[in-house]
């Protein structure tokens, strides 16, 4: 079995899932939580080709799942300033072109960023499927767009 993980388990707020002194959850925990559920290596999952014009600050990973749904992970790591270490990052709005993925009846968006409640984690919101879907990240963060 394979899985996709992003952070260390026991580390600081920037890289850790839990605080090694208190055991409190950190935002990285929720990233790995959702990575394990959304990109859980199901049989039949395929990576899709995708290009973006903002390759310096944005990463896009689209996957067609065995059930025909598509999940697109968009990650913003745009630096706010040259000395930014554990700062807020720079906001980005990403236009995700879903037109090549097919037609879908429903969609949801799950965003994990500095506004996410660390105790309860993020909540997915329903959105209307469209050929172009705008995703806004208010600094460092990741969004999971699921099309069904």
C-alpha positions, 0 to 999 in steps of 0.5 A: 500500500502507498500513501501521500504524506506532507509533514513530520508527526512530532515537530514544530508548528510549521512541520508537525502534526502534533505539538511534541510538548502538549500533544495538541493538534496542528494544521499539518495533522489535518493536511495528512488526515485529508491526504490519507482519505482523498489520496488513499491509493484506491485501485483504479486511481490515475494521475491526470495531466495538468499545467499551470502558469504559476509554477513558482508558487502553486502546485496542482495534483489532479487524480481520477479515482476508480469511481470516476470522480476527480480530486484536484489538490492545489497547494500555495507556497507563495512567500510573502517576503524574502525573510518569511519564516513561518509567516503567513505566505502570500494570498493566491486565487487559482483558476482551476480548469476542469473542462478536460476532466468531464462533466460532473453533477456536484463538487465540494471544496475543502481548504486548509490554511491559517483560518482552519480551526485546529481542534475541529479541522476544515469543513468541505463546502458544496460548490457548483461544478463549472469549466473554471473554478476559482480557489482562493488561498489566503496565504500558505495552504492547500485546497482539495476540490472534489468533482463527482 
